[in-house]
């Protein structure tokens, strides 16, 4: 099956929407999507702009931060190999009362504190091969300029007014809460306190004169947006969560804090006694990366956000309302993922179970950790992390299955010339064709069908934020190819016999073709391993795009550019097996004993 980029690329022309136009029912644009030749769904945009949240620098990065970045990274890389121009922004959120307090506790000025922690995020992303094209810091001058301009637009439009805010506020969440979102609890000393029902963090009653945003005016517009654009929030269950929130009235939102209380932030333009609310400040980072306020339209029309479910309200209610008020297009899609637990428990500093991604990448390798996160992460439900599970998965699917297949196909004993062997149509004729020298069996044709269908299936899953299904499909095909190789025992064939030699070369040719397809498809998820695999096969860098997914051309009677080409140099084991952590082995035995005792 030949896969080509047959879709027409164009720049998306999206009109700016204002509250007035929305009220008149002008509607919202839908993503132009149509099937491509491989049966997958391909966006017909020329540009792709993917973002992660900017990460709060009150503490070092954890595995959840990396998960967001890896999701955005695979989507960015996938678009690039599809031939689409892609921009990928990430960064750090460095303002707010929580940062001001954390810096004070550390005995540092806020900027020094932020620079140190922001550097930790940069280091992690470089270590884990996150290929961002822009790293935003909210302390950057370009971002301050964008925030000031955005505020001015909202104010000129009459969407901001001076008022008195009375209500509950969570410093830990940097979030204002309604009475229905607050409950009773006790602190570690047994003192009665109020907490956020969603996060469990302590809240305090606040009464101060601030600037308010007319959020209440946008409830109907937001409902209409979600009703007319079903794919605006994915997975679907999170769109329903937002629609449920919108069943209730939206109170106006405080978008500033008194400067005497919060000094660390962007001052409100024209009012040095007030500081811009941290979430308004932070959300504008996406526009900053797009080039706001002068050069944003080209990129902003292609914006897609990757976020964790804990910040859904800010991105699916506050942010779209701000954008509508400013007369700007809404994001093309908000892609939401769930959280990681550790052996069934929520990660927290108090439990001491926060997973350090740098340490974990040292254990699993960079691509091993990326593979585990994408292979096991299910966007619409929380996922469990423990090292033993991760080691077993990457050993099984990367070292044994994929690496084992590559090692066997390129072994000197079977391929002494170290070339891409020739395909023999007599040994492996088309299904149903008569032939005296046929050696292929019915199961072999089933394997070919699976590999031919794989690119379309992988594209569908990559596009829909279901990388775990894409990698599962690749792993299944790898197992089928190993079964094909094992079924025909090429090591038993006599290279001195012409018919055996032709059949041996055909087995190797088919297996290497399968590996080439897997290598191209795995590039977004595990770029280093994919490069190692394709380089070993002798596939040149310019032959690794989506348009090169022409599988087994010789089986259709077409020419194969790889046939007879020398393989790339041997660079050692593809993915050496990892040792299981000793503690994990003991824990695994303990879990088995516990399960056994429960059954009895």
HUDASUL-V98530 format. One line per field, one symbol per residue. phi: phi as a letter, one per 40 degrees, with the letter a starting at -180 (. if undefined). Layout:
# HUDASUL-V98530
phi = ???
This chain:
# HUDASUL-V98530
phi = .cbbcccccaccbbccbbdcccccgcgbccccbaccccgcbbccccbbbbbbccccccaccbccccddccccccccccccccgbcbbbbaibcbbhcccdccccccgbcdccdccccdcccdccccccgcccbabcbccccccdccccccdccccccgcbacabcbicbbcccfbcbcdccbbcabcccgccbbbcccbgccbbcbaacbcbbccdcbdcccccdcccbdccbbcdccccccdcdcccccccbcbabccccbccicccdgaccbbcddccdcccdccdcchcccbcdccccbcbbbacccbcdccbbccccdccccgbccdcabcbbcbbbbfgbccacccgbcccccccccccgdcccdcccccbcbdcacbbbadccccccccccccccccccccccbcdccbccfbccccbcccbccdgccacccbcbdccccccccccccdcccddcdccgbdccccccccccccccccdcccbfccccccccdccccccccdcccccccccccccccdccbcccccccccccgccdcbbcdcccccfdcccgccbcccgccccccbgdcadccccddcccccccccccccccccc
